[in-house]
């Protein structure tokens, strides 16, 4: 699945929006995890959102068919110069595990 490439994910102080279905838990559980780590969450994509997280169970065909509304909005904002990053659940989990289980 396509996503923006990021080296570091800012969690504390960042605003996240979630879309799709998540294998790591329902959307409320992922939302709560982010808030416990200091993030803010939004139910809609707007200019204040830093990251749109696409759940692993979202359709892999979204890029080639009609986009989900949140993904469409994020891509529109990116074209207008917004720094919003579109990432997958896998990327989110990789970075949050680094925070909670440092090596």
Backbone as JSON, one array per atom type, in Angstrom:
{
  "sequence": "XXXXXXXXXXXXXXXXXXXXXXXXXXXXXXXXXXXXXXXXXXXXXXXXXXXXXXXXXXXXXXXXXXXXXXXXXXXXXXXXXXXXXXXXXXXXXXXXXXXXXXX",
  "N": [[0.85, -1.18, 0.0], [0.5, 2.23, -0.76], [2.22, 4.9, 0.84], [3.32, 7.86, 2.59], [6.79, 8.32, 2.94], [8.49, 8.29, 5.93], [10.95, 9.22, 8.31], [11.02, 9.7, 11.04], [8.42, 9.59, 13.39], [6.31, 11.88, 14.75], [4.7, 11.91, 17.77], [3.71, 12.82, 20.39], [2.01, 15.8, 20.81], [1.27, 15.92, 18.15], [-1.34, 15.76, 15.64], [-3.67, 13.31, 14.8], [-5.58, 11.47, 12.41], [-7.76, 8.8, 11.86], [-8.46, 6.12, 9.58], [-10.3, 3.5, 7.99], [-10.14, -0.05, 8.82], [-8.59, -1.54, 11.62], [-6.01, -3.88, 12.46], [-4.82, -4.02, 14.88], [-6.61, -3.42, 16.82], [-9.86, -2.02, 17.58], [-10.97, 1.1, 16.14], [-11.38, 2.94, 18.21], [-9.67, 1.94, 20.2], [-7.13, 2.31, 19.05], [-7.18, 5.06, 18.79], [-7.26, 5.77, 21.53], [-4.75, 4.78, 22.36], [-3.03, 6.51, 20.96], [-3.74, 8.98, 22.13], [-2.96, 8.49, 24.76], [-0.24, 8.52, 24.42], [0.24, 11.15, 24.05], [-0.74, 12.42, 21.79], [-3.11, 14.26, 19.76], [-6.37, 13.61, 18.54], [-8.43, 13.51, 15.6], [-11.62, 13.36, 14.1], [-11.99, 13.97, 11.52], [-10.38, 14.83, 8.41], [-8.38, 17.64, 8.17], [-6.77, 20.87, 7.94], [-5.33, 20.97, 10.32], [-4.5, 18.45, 10.91], [-1.82, 16.24, 11.28], [-1.09, 13.63, 10.59], [-2.58, 11.1, 8.65], [-3.79, 8.01, 9.31], [-3.95, 4.91, 7.81], [-5.85, 2.11, 8.26], [-4.82, -1.33, 8.39], [-6.63, -3.12, 7.31], [-7.95, -1.73, 5.39], [-9.09, -1.16, 2.03], [-6.85, -2.26, -0.44], [-7.05, -1.28, -2.94], [-7.64, 1.39, -2.99], [-6.11, 3.43, -4.11], [-6.44, 3.23, -6.81], [-9.09, 3.19, -7.4], [-12.26, 4.62, -6.52], [-11.42, 6.88, -4.07], [-11.37, 6.61, -0.51], [-13.14, 9.0, 1.44], [-11.64, 10.4, 3.43], [-9.0, 9.87, 2.69], [-8.97, 10.95, 0.13], [-9.4, 13.67, 0.8], [-7.06, 14.18, 2.3], [-5.1, 13.86, 0.3], [-5.84, 15.94, -1.39], [-5.33, 18.15, 0.32], [-2.55, 17.84, 0.56], [-1.76, 18.41, -2.06], [-2.29, 21.09, -2.03], [-0.26, 22.02, -0.51], [-0.19, 21.35, 2.18], [1.38, 19.88, 5.04], [0.5, 17.32, 5.77], [0.88, 13.88, 6.47], [0.41, 10.72, 5.01], [0.06, 7.64, 6.34], [0.55, 4.11, 7.04], [-1.09, 1.71, 9.19], [0.8, -0.15, 9.99], [3.24, 1.3, 9.91], [2.68, 3.21, 11.89], [2.47, 1.51, 14.16], [5.05, 0.42, 14.25], [6.6, 2.67, 14.93], [5.4, 3.47, 17.36], [5.93, 1.29, 18.94], [8.67, 1.52, 19.2], [8.78, 3.67, 20.91], [7.56, 2.69, 23.22], [8.93, 0.36, 23.8], [11.9, 0.68, 24.06], [15.1, -0.17, 22.71]],
  "CA": [[0.0, 0.0, 0.0], [1.24, 3.48, -0.84], [2.21, 5.81, 1.98], [4.45, 8.79, 2.63], [7.96, 7.78, 3.63], [8.9, 9.15, 7.04], [12.01, 8.65, 9.13], [10.58, 9.8, 12.44], [7.01, 9.9, 13.57], [6.07, 12.69, 15.94], [3.44, 11.48, 18.38], [3.29, 13.83, 21.36], [1.77, 17.11, 20.23], [0.79, 15.82, 16.77], [-2.76, 15.44, 15.48], [-3.88, 12.14, 13.96], [-6.92, 11.07, 11.99], [-7.74, 7.37, 11.54], [-9.44, 5.67, 8.61], [-10.22, 2.08, 7.72], [-10.21, -0.98, 9.94], [-7.26, -1.79, 12.16], [-5.8, -5.22, 13.01], [-4.3, -3.9, 16.25], [-7.72, -3.1, 17.71], [-10.83, -1.17, 16.89], [-10.51, 2.48, 15.97], [-11.35, 3.58, 19.53], [-8.46, 1.49, 20.91], [-5.98, 2.98, 18.43], [-7.35, 6.45, 19.19], [-6.87, 5.88, 22.94], [-3.31, 4.59, 22.44], [-2.4, 7.75, 20.52], [-3.96, 10.02, 23.14], [-2.12, 8.16, 25.93], [1.14, 8.88, 24.07], [0.34, 12.61, 23.96], [-1.26, 12.95, 20.52], [-4.5, 14.69, 19.65], [-7.0, 12.91, 17.42], [-9.51, 14.21, 14.92], [-12.46, 12.44, 13.34], [-12.02, 14.38, 10.11], [-9.13, 15.36, 7.86], [-8.4, 19.09, 7.98], [-5.41, 21.43, 7.92], [-4.63, 20.79, 11.6], [-4.09, 17.04, 11.03], [-0.45, 15.97, 10.85], [-0.98, 12.28, 10.04], [-3.74, 10.25, 8.4], [-3.36, 6.61, 9.44], [-4.84, 3.99, 7.11], [-5.87, 0.79, 8.88], [-4.33, -2.43, 7.56], [-7.73, -3.81, 6.64], [-8.54, -0.86, 4.36], [-8.93, -1.72, 0.69], [-5.58, -1.95, -1.11], [-7.37, -0.71, -4.24], [-8.1, 2.77, -2.86], [-5.34, 4.33, -4.95], [-6.83, 3.07, -8.21], [-10.54, 3.29, -7.54], [-12.72, 5.82, -5.81], [-10.74, 6.99, -2.78], [-12.15, 6.93, 0.67], [-13.24, 10.46, 1.57], [-10.53, 10.96, 4.22], [-7.78, 9.78, 1.88], [-9.16, 11.97, -0.9], [-9.21, 14.99, 1.42], [-5.64, 14.31, 2.63], [-4.36, 14.07, -0.95], [-6.18, 17.31, -1.82], [-4.58, 19.08, 1.17], [-1.14, 17.74, 0.19], [-1.58, 19.15, -3.32], [-2.34, 22.52, -1.69], [0.92, 22.36, 0.28], [-0.27, 20.93, 3.59], [2.39, 18.87, 5.38], [-0.11, 16.09, 6.26], [1.49, 12.64, 5.99], [-0.47, 9.56, 4.96], [0.85, 6.48, 6.75], [-0.2, 2.89, 7.31], [-1.12, 1.22, 10.57], [2.08, -0.82, 10.24], [4.22, 2.34, 10.23], [2.32, 3.74, 13.21], [2.82, 0.53, 15.19], [6.52, 0.34, 14.31], [7.12, 3.84, 15.65], [4.93, 3.49, 18.75], [6.67, 0.23, 19.67], [9.99, 2.07, 19.53], [8.6, 4.54, 22.07], [7.16, 1.95, 24.42], [9.88, -0.72, 24.05], [13.21, 1.08, 23.52], [16.13, -1.22, 22.75]],
  "C": [[0.89, 1.24, 0.0], [1.14, 4.24, 0.47], [3.37, 6.77, 1.85], [5.58, 8.14, 3.41], [8.38, 8.77, 4.71], [9.98, 8.45, 7.83], [11.62, 8.63, 10.6], [9.13, 10.21, 12.48], [6.87, 10.7, 14.86], [4.72, 12.27, 16.51], [2.95, 12.56, 19.33], [3.16, 15.18, 20.67], [1.27, 17.09, 18.79], [-0.7, 15.48, 16.76], [-2.91, 14.34, 14.44], [-5.34, 12.0, 13.6], [-6.8, 9.61, 11.53], [-8.8, 7.05, 10.5], [-9.23, 4.18, 8.33], [-10.35, 1.25, 8.98], [-8.8, -1.4, 10.33], [-7.15, -3.21, 12.71], [-5.35, -5.15, 14.46], [-5.39, -3.59, 17.27], [-8.73, -2.26, 16.96], [-10.32, 0.27, 16.89], [-10.44, 3.21, 17.31], [-10.1, 3.2, 20.31], [-7.21, 2.18, 20.36], [-6.0, 4.46, 18.8], [-6.86, 6.66, 20.63], [-5.36, 5.72, 23.1], [-2.59, 5.88, 22.05], [-2.55, 8.85, 21.56], [-3.13, 9.76, 24.39], [-0.65, 8.51, 25.69], [1.3, 10.38, 23.83], [-0.15, 13.22, 22.66], [-2.68, 13.46, 20.71], [-5.08, 13.91, 18.48], [-8.15, 13.73, 16.87], [-10.32, 13.17, 14.15], [-12.54, 12.81, 11.87], [-10.66, 14.92, 9.7], [-9.31, 16.86, 7.63], [-6.96, 19.59, 8.08], [-4.64, 21.25, 9.24], [-4.13, 19.36, 11.79], [-2.68, 16.88, 10.47], [-0.32, 14.64, 10.13], [-2.37, 11.68, 9.83], [-3.24, 8.82, 8.42], [-4.4, 5.72, 8.77], [-4.73, 2.62, 7.75], [-5.46, -0.29, 7.89], [-5.44, -3.09, 6.76], [-8.47, -2.92, 5.64], [-8.28, -1.48, 3.0], [-7.6, -1.29, 0.09], [-5.81, -1.3, -2.47], [-7.73, 0.77, -4.18], [-7.38, 3.72, -3.8], [-5.84, 4.33, -6.39], [-8.33, 3.17, -8.44], [-11.0, 4.56, -6.85], [-12.11, 5.82, -4.41], [-11.76, 7.1, -1.66], [-12.12, 8.44, 0.85], [-12.07, 11.05, 2.35], [-9.23, 10.95, 3.42], [-7.83, 10.83, 0.77], [-8.86, 13.36, -0.37], [-7.73, 15.21, 1.75], [-4.81, 14.57, 1.37], [-4.62, 15.47, -1.51], [-5.38, 18.34, -1.01], [-3.09, 19.04, 0.84], [-0.86, 18.52, -1.09], [-1.59, 20.66, -3.07], [-1.18, 22.94, -0.79], [0.87, 21.99, 1.74], [0.76, 19.84, 3.87], [1.8, 17.55, 5.89], [0.58, 14.87, 5.65], [0.45, 11.53, 6.05], [0.39, 8.34, 5.25], [-0.06, 5.29, 7.0], [-0.17, 2.57, 8.8], [0.21, 0.57, 10.92], [3.16, 0.19, 10.63], [3.94, 2.94, 11.6], [2.77, 2.79, 14.31], [4.32, 0.39, 15.34], [7.08, 1.47, 15.15], [6.63, 3.88, 17.1], [5.61, 2.4, 19.56], [8.05, 0.71, 20.06], [9.9, 2.98, 20.75], [8.35, 3.75, 23.34], [8.11, 0.81, 24.78], [11.26, -0.34, 23.51], [14.23, -0.03, 23.7], [17.36, -0.71, 23.44]]
}
